[in-house]
Amino acid sequence: MIETKKEQERVILVGVELQDTPHFEMSMAELASLAKTAGAEVVSTYTQKRERYDSKSFVGSGKLAEIKDIVEADDIDTVIVNNRLTPRQNANLETELGVKVIDRMQLILDIFAMRARSHEGKLQVHLAQLKYMLPRLVGQGIMLSRQAGGIGSRGPGESQLELNRRSIRNQISDIERQLKIVEKNRQTIRDKRSQSEVFKIGLIGYTNAGKSTIMNVLTDNRQYEADELFATLDATTKQIYLQNQFQATLTDTVGFIQDLPTELVAAFKSTLEESRHVDLLLHVIDASDPDHEEHEKVVLDLLKDLDMLDIPRLAIYNKMDKAKNLTATAFPNVRLSAREEGARESLRYLIIDEIRDVFEPFSIKVSQDKLYKLYELNKLALLDRYDFDEPIEEITGHIASHNRWKLEEFYD
């Protein structure tokens, strides 16, 4: 039997740099990473400096002619634009170039469609794609007539692209109804977690910062991890033991990225809210990335939008083995390489120290006849080292303010 290897889609990247465009080179490099994550072969990149985007074709006529020549000469399948195109620009570019044209937003949606694993995740991606697609149904020749699929067409599928506006609106309503049910179930689970009084930790960070690696290090569990963007999409919560019987939950969520499509921000609200109800945030930062400061800002801006800046936060500068001349801007912070030996214990002790800062200190005297209760207290509090050489022993430690009343059980 002869196996045929699926050929990569050949793409070229296009970007326009305006006078006030921040971090343009970083954005273009990220677009290339996104394209590769989607399975494309990036043949070349074309950029242009302009005062404003061309309302009809995004780029100027001269650059458009140059791109058209390359599309024909290099057998290009797709052109990916590093900005959000209007439906008119998208249609005009496809007509002029004769190939599929997608923008940065559609590329991100496509990667999310590849990465979604859970039922909720797939619903959320489907919803985001339908909302993005709705205003683009009119006048899109190649986008609606192509049958080969490929990058930019994953998720709803080809038949969905042919649906009329009313049908898509009906689908949007149906998915939103399903997501409300899922969110209700998720809220029930969150309420149970809250009632269980387990300390909750959330992992956040720019995509590919190493959150899943940190998750695996702390839980001894094999969450999918890879050196690619959006390796993890669905929120995952697992239990970890930090000290004695003291347990915590650790939640890993989708990585943040600049210019996240508004459709995804809305569709993934319930998923992102998994981190809104935590007691401590671990902000994982790729110390080896030269643009890590800008990545930190993107994360903090999104945390502000989600009203999560008041949650205690510990910055973890990861991949220090590859970092050069790191300038740390987030405090408090720690610096490590998650894959190195000893990283697990280092992380565990650092987290315990942060929890002590969140908790309140206490000191109680426990008589011999109540020592058996210390097992239960260890589940709620971080106790300092103790021994029982004396009939009555003073116990010190740290406990959450809302659990402090439980110390009364130990008083004589």
C-alpha positions as CSV (number, residue, x, y, z in Angstrom):
1,M,0.0,0.0,0.0
2,I,1.4,3.4,-1.0
3,E,1.0,6.1,1.6
4,T,0.7,9.7,0.3
5,K,1.9,12.4,2.5
6,K,-0.5,15.3,2.9
7,E,1.2,18.4,1.5
8,Q,1.3,21.6,3.6
9,E,-0.7,24.6,2.5
10,R,1.7,27.1,1.0
11,V,1.1,30.6,2.4
12,I,2.4,34.0,2.3
13,L,2.0,36.6,5.1
14,V,1.1,40.2,4.5
15,G,1.2,43.0,7.0
16,V,0.8,46.8,6.9
17,E,2.7,48.9,9.4
18,L,1.0,52.2,10.3
19,Q,2.9,55.0,12.0
20,D,1.3,54.2,15.4
21,T,1.5,50.4,15.1
22,P,3.2,49.0,18.2
23,H,5.5,46.0,18.1
24,F,4.9,45.4,14.4
25,E,7.8,43.0,14.0
26,M,6.8,40.9,17.0
27,S,3.2,40.7,15.6
28,M,4.5,39.5,12.2
29,A,6.8,36.9,13.8
30,E,3.8,35.7,15.9
31,L,1.7,35.5,12.7
32,A,4.3,33.1,11.3
33,S,4.2,31.0,14.4
34,L,0.4,30.9,14.2
35,A,0.5,29.8,10.5
36,K,3.0,27.0,11.3
37,T,0.8,25.9,14.2
38,A,-2.1,25.6,11.8
39,G,0.0,23.4,9.6
40,A,1.1,25.8,6.9
41,E,4.4,26.3,5.1
42,V,5.3,30.0,5.2
43,V,6.9,30.7,1.8
44,S,7.5,34.4,2.2
45,T,6.4,37.6,4.1
46,Y,5.4,41.0,2.6
47,T,5.1,44.2,4.6
48,Q,4.3,47.7,3.7
49,K,4.4,51.1,5.5
50,R,1.3,53.2,5.0
51,E,-0.5,56.1,6.7
52,R,-3.7,54.1,6.6
53,Y,-5.1,50.8,5.3
54,D,-6.5,50.8,1.8
55,S,-10.3,50.6,2.2
56,K,-10.7,48.4,-0.8
57,S,-7.7,46.1,-0.8
58,F,-5.9,46.7,2.5
59,V,-2.5,47.2,0.8
60,G,-1.6,49.6,-2.0
61,S,-2.1,48.8,-5.6
62,G,1.6,48.4,-6.3
63,K,2.1,46.0,-3.4
64,L,-1.0,44.1,-4.4
65,A,0.4,43.6,-7.9
66,E,3.7,42.3,-6.4
67,I,1.8,39.9,-4.2
68,K,-0.2,38.6,-7.1
69,D,2.9,37.9,-9.1
70,I,4.3,35.9,-6.2
71,V,1.1,34.0,-5.7
72,E,1.1,32.8,-9.3
73,A,4.9,32.2,-9.5
74,D,5.2,30.3,-6.3
75,D,2.0,28.3,-6.4
76,I,0.6,29.9,-3.3
77,D,-2.6,28.4,-1.8
78,T,-3.5,31.0,0.8
79,V,-2.6,34.6,1.7
80,I,-2.8,35.4,5.5
81,V,-3.2,39.1,6.5
82,N,-1.9,40.2,9.9
83,N,-5.0,42.4,10.6
84,R,-8.7,42.1,10.7
85,L,-10.1,42.5,7.2
86,T,-13.5,44.0,6.5
87,P,-15.8,41.7,4.4
88,R,-15.2,44.0,1.5
89,Q,-11.4,43.9,1.7
90,N,-11.5,40.1,2.1
91,A,-13.7,39.7,-1.0
92,N,-11.7,42.2,-3.1
93,L,-8.4,40.5,-2.2
94,E,-9.7,37.1,-3.1
95,T,-11.0,38.3,-6.4
96,E,-7.8,40.1,-7.3
97,L,-5.4,37.3,-6.1
98,G,-7.4,34.3,-7.2
99,V,-6.6,32.4,-4.0
100,K,-8.1,32.0,-0.5
101,V,-7.4,35.0,1.8
102,I,-7.8,34.9,5.5
103,D,-6.9,37.4,8.3
104,R,-5.2,36.9,11.6
105,M,-8.5,36.6,13.4
106,Q,-9.7,33.7,11.2
107,L,-6.3,32.0,11.6
108,I,-6.6,32.1,15.4
109,L,-10.2,30.8,15.2
110,D,-8.9,27.9,13.0
111,I,-6.2,26.9,15.5
112,F,-8.8,27.0,18.3
113,A,-11.0,24.6,16.2
114,M,-8.0,22.2,15.9
115,R,-7.3,22.4,19.7
116,A,-10.8,22.1,21.1
117,R,-11.3,18.7,22.8
118,S,-14.2,19.1,25.2
119,H,-17.8,19.4,24.2
120,E,-17.9,22.9,25.6
121,G,-14.7,23.9,23.9
122,K,-16.0,22.8,20.5
123,L,-19.3,24.6,21.1
124,Q,-17.4,27.8,22.0
125,V,-15.2,27.7,18.9
126,H,-18.2,26.9,16.7
127,L,-20.1,29.9,18.1
128,A,-17.1,32.2,17.6
129,Q,-16.6,31.1,14.0
130,L,-20.3,31.5,13.2
131,K,-20.3,35.0,14.6
132,Y,-17.2,35.9,12.6
133,M,-18.7,34.3,9.5
134,L,-22.1,36.0,9.6
135,P,-21.2,39.4,8.2
136,R,-18.9,37.8,5.6
137,L,-21.5,35.7,3.8
138,V,-22.3,38.2,1.2
139,G,-19.9,38.7,-1.7
140,Q,-17.3,36.1,-0.7
141,G,-16.6,34.2,-3.9
142,I,-13.6,31.9,-3.2
143,M,-14.4,31.7,0.6
144,L,-17.8,30.2,-0.1
145,S,-17.1,28.2,-3.3
146,R,-14.0,26.4,-2.3
147,Q,-14.4,22.7,-1.6
148,A,-10.9,21.8,-0.5
149,G,-11.2,23.2,3.0
150,G,-7.8,23.8,4.6
151,I,-6.6,26.5,7.0
152,G,-9.3,28.9,7.9
153,S,-12.2,26.4,7.2
154,R,-11.9,24.0,10.1
155,G,-14.7,23.8,12.7
156,P,-18.2,24.2,11.3
157,G,-17.2,22.5,8.1
158,E,-17.9,23.3,4.4
159,S,-21.6,22.8,4.5
160,Q,-21.9,25.4,7.3
161,L,-20.3,28.0,5.1
162,E,-23.1,27.7,2.6
163,L,-25.8,28.4,5.1
164,N,-27.8,31.6,4.8
165,R,-28.0,34.2,7.5
166,R,-31.2,33.0,9.1
167,S,-29.8,29.5,9.4
168,I,-26.6,30.7,11.0
169,R,-28.5,32.9,13.4
170,N,-30.6,29.9,14.4
171,Q,-27.4,27.9,15.0
172,I,-26.0,30.8,17.1
173,S,-29.1,30.8,19.2
174,D,-29.0,27.1,19.7
175,I,-25.3,27.0,20.6
176,E,-25.8,29.9,23.1
177,R,-28.6,27.9,24.7
178,Q,-26.4,24.8,25.0
179,L,-23.6,26.9,26.5
180,K,-26.0,28.4,29.1
181,I,-26.7,24.8,30.2
182,V,-23.0,24.0,30.3
183,E,-22.2,27.2,32.2
184,K,-25.0,26.3,34.7
185,N,-23.3,23.0,35.3
186,R,-19.9,24.6,35.5
187,Q,-21.3,27.1,38.1
188,T,-22.6,24.2,40.2
189,I,-19.2,22.6,40.1
190,R,-17.6,25.9,41.1
191,D,-20.0,26.3,44.0
192,K,-19.2,22.8,45.3
193,R,-15.5,23.6,45.1
194,S,-16.1,26.8,47.0
195,Q,-18.1,24.9,49.7
196,S,-15.3,22.4,50.0
197,E,-13.0,25.2,51.1
198,V,-10.1,23.9,49.0
199,F,-7.5,26.5,48.1
200,K,-7.8,27.3,44.4
201,I,-4.8,28.2,42.1
202,G,-5.1,29.3,38.5
203,L,-2.4,29.2,35.8
204,I,-2.4,32.1,33.4
205,G,0.1,33.4,30.8
206,Y,0.8,34.2,27.2
207,T,0.4,31.3,24.9
208,N,3.4,28.9,24.8
209,A,4.8,30.3,28.1
210,G,4.9,26.8,29.6
211,K,1.7,26.6,31.7
212,S,1.0,23.0,30.8
213,T,4.6,22.1,31.7
214,I,4.2,23.7,35.1
215,M,0.9,21.8,35.4
216,N,2.5,18.5,34.7
217,V,5.4,19.2,37.0
218,L,3.1,19.9,39.9
219,T,0.6,17.1,39.3
220,D,2.6,14.3,37.9
221,N,0.0,14.1,35.2
222,R,0.5,14.2,31.5
223,Q,-1.3,17.2,30.1
224,Y,-0.6,17.8,26.5
225,E,2.4,20.2,26.1
226,A,4.3,21.3,23.1
227,D,6.4,24.1,21.8
228,E,3.5,25.6,19.8
229,L,0.8,28.2,20.2
230,F,-2.4,27.3,21.9
231,A,-1.2,23.8,22.8
232,T,-3.9,23.8,25.6
233,L,-7.4,25.2,24.9
234,D,-9.9,23.6,27.3
235,A,-9.7,24.5,31.0
236,T,-8.3,21.7,33.1
237,T,-8.5,21.4,36.9
238,K,-6.5,18.9,38.9
239,Q,-5.7,18.4,42.6
240,I,-2.3,18.8,44.1
241,Y,-0.9,18.1,47.6
242,L,1.3,20.9,48.9
243,Q,2.0,20.0,52.5
244,N,0.9,17.2,54.8
245,Q,-2.9,16.9,54.1
246,F,-3.2,20.4,52.7
247,Q,-4.7,20.2,49.2
248,A,-5.3,22.7,46.4
249,T,-6.8,22.7,43.0
250,L,-4.7,23.8,40.0
251,T,-6.5,25.1,36.9
252,D,-4.8,25.5,33.5
253,T,-6.6,27.7,30.9
254,V,-6.1,28.8,27.3
255,G,-3.1,31.0,26.7
256,F,-3.6,34.7,26.1
257,I,-2.5,36.4,22.9
258,Q,-2.5,40.0,21.6
259,D,-5.4,41.0,19.3
260,L,-7.5,38.0,20.6
261,P,-10.7,38.0,18.4
262,T,-13.6,39.7,20.2
263,E,-15.7,36.7,19.2
264,L,-13.4,34.4,21.2
265,V,-13.3,36.7,24.2
266,A,-17.1,36.5,24.4
267,A,-17.4,32.8,23.5
268,F,-14.7,31.8,26.0
269,K,-16.0,34.0,28.9
270,S,-17.1,31.0,30.9
271,T,-13.8,29.2,30.4
272,L,-11.8,32.2,31.3
273,E,-13.9,32.7,34.4
274,E,-12.5,29.4,35.7
275,S,-9.5,31.6,36.8
276,R,-11.7,34.4,38.1
277,H,-12.7,32.3,41.2
278,V,-9.3,31.3,42.3
279,D,-7.4,32.4,45.4
280,L,-3.9,32.7,43.8
281,L,-2.8,33.2,40.2
282,L,0.4,31.8,38.9
283,H,1.4,34.1,35.9
284,V,3.8,32.0,33.8
285,I,6.2,34.0,31.6
286,D,8.5,32.8,28.9
287,A,11.8,34.4,30.1
288,S,13.5,33.4,26.9
289,D,11.2,35.3,24.6
290,P,12.6,38.7,23.8
291,D,9.1,40.1,23.7
292,H,8.1,38.8,27.1
293,E,7.5,42.3,28.5
294,E,4.9,43.0,25.9
295,H,3.4,39.6,26.5
296,E,3.1,40.4,30.2
297,K,1.3,43.6,29.4
298,V,-1.2,41.7,27.2
299,V,-2.0,39.3,30.0
300,L,-2.4,42.1,32.6
301,D,-4.6,44.1,30.2
302,L,-6.9,41.0,29.8
303,L,-6.9,40.5,33.6
304,K,-8.0,44.0,34.0
305,D,-10.8,43.5,31.4
306,L,-11.9,40.3,33.4
307,D,-11.8,42.3,36.7
308,M,-9.1,39.9,38.1
309,L,-6.3,42.3,39.0
310,D,-7.2,42.1,42.7
311,I,-6.4,38.4,42.9
312,P,-3.0,37.6,44.6
313,R,-0.5,36.8,41.8
314,L,2.9,35.2,41.7
315,A,5.0,35.6,38.5
316,I,7.0,32.6,37.3
317,Y,9.7,33.4,34.9
318,N,10.0,30.1,33.1
319,K,12.6,28.8,30.6
320,M,15.5,30.5,32.5
321,D,17.9,28.0,30.9
322,K,17.3,29.7,27.6
323,A,17.0,33.3,28.9
324,K,19.5,36.0,28.3
325,N,19.8,39.3,30.3
326,L,16.3,39.0,31.8
327,T,14.7,42.2,33.1
328,A,12.0,41.2,35.5
329,T,9.0,43.6,35.6
330,A,6.5,41.5,37.5
331,F,6.6,41.3,41.3
332,P,6.6,39.1,43.3
333,N,8.4,36.7,41.0
334,V,10.5,33.6,40.9
335,R,12.9,32.4,38.1
336,L,13.3,28.8,37.1
337,S,13.2,26.2,34.3
338,A,10.2,23.9,34.8
339,R,11.9,20.9,33.1
340,E,15.0,21.0,35.3
341,E,15.5,18.6,38.2
342,G,14.2,19.9,41.4
343,A,11.7,22.3,39.8
344,R,8.7,20.6,41.4
345,E,10.0,21.0,45.0
346,S,11.0,24.6,44.3
347,L,7.6,25.4,42.9
348,R,5.8,23.7,45.7
349,Y,7.7,25.6,48.4
350,L,7.2,28.9,46.5
351,I,3.5,28.3,46.3
352,I,3.3,27.5,50.0
353,D,5.1,30.7,50.8
354,E,2.6,32.7,48.7
355,I,-0.3,30.9,50.3
356,R,1.1,31.9,53.8
357,D,1.1,35.5,52.6
358,V,-2.6,35.2,51.6
359,F,-3.6,33.4,54.8
360,E,-3.6,34.8,58.3
361,P,-1.1,33.6,61.0
362,F,-2.4,31.9,64.1
363,S,-1.2,30.3,67.3
364,I,-3.1,27.9,69.5
365,K,-2.5,25.5,72.3
366,V,-3.7,22.0,71.8
367,S,-4.3,19.5,74.6
368,Q,-3.5,15.9,74.3
369,D,-7.1,14.8,74.0
370,K,-7.6,17.0,70.9
371,L,-4.5,16.0,69.0
372,Y,-6.5,13.8,66.7
373,K,-8.2,16.8,65.3
374,L,-4.9,18.0,63.8
375,Y,-5.4,15.7,60.8
376,E,-8.5,17.7,59.8
377,L,-6.7,21.0,60.6
378,N,-3.9,20.1,58.2
379,K,-6.5,20.0,55.4
380,L,-7.4,23.7,56.1
381,A,-4.2,25.3,57.3
382,L,-0.5,25.3,56.6
383,L,0.9,24.3,59.9
384,D,4.5,25.0,61.0
385,R,6.6,22.1,62.2
386,Y,5.6,20.7,65.6
387,D,6.3,17.7,68.0
388,F,4.6,16.4,71.0
389,D,7.2,16.1,73.7
390,E,5.1,18.2,76.1
391,P,1.5,17.4,77.3
392,I,0.3,20.6,75.8
393,E,1.8,21.9,72.6
394,E,1.5,25.3,71.0
395,I,0.7,25.0,67.3
396,T,1.4,27.8,64.9
397,G,0.5,28.2,61.2
398,H,-1.5,30.1,58.6
399,I,-5.2,29.7,57.8
400,A,-7.7,31.5,55.5
401,S,-9.6,34.2,57.3
402,H,-13.0,32.6,56.5
403,N,-11.8,29.4,58.2
404,R,-10.4,31.0,61.3
405,W,-13.5,30.2,63.3
406,K,-12.7,26.5,63.1
407,L,-9.8,27.0,65.4
408,E,-12.3,27.4,68.2
409,E,-12.6,23.6,68.3
410,F,-9.1,23.4,69.7
411,Y,-9.6,25.9,72.5
412,D,-10.1,24.6,76.1
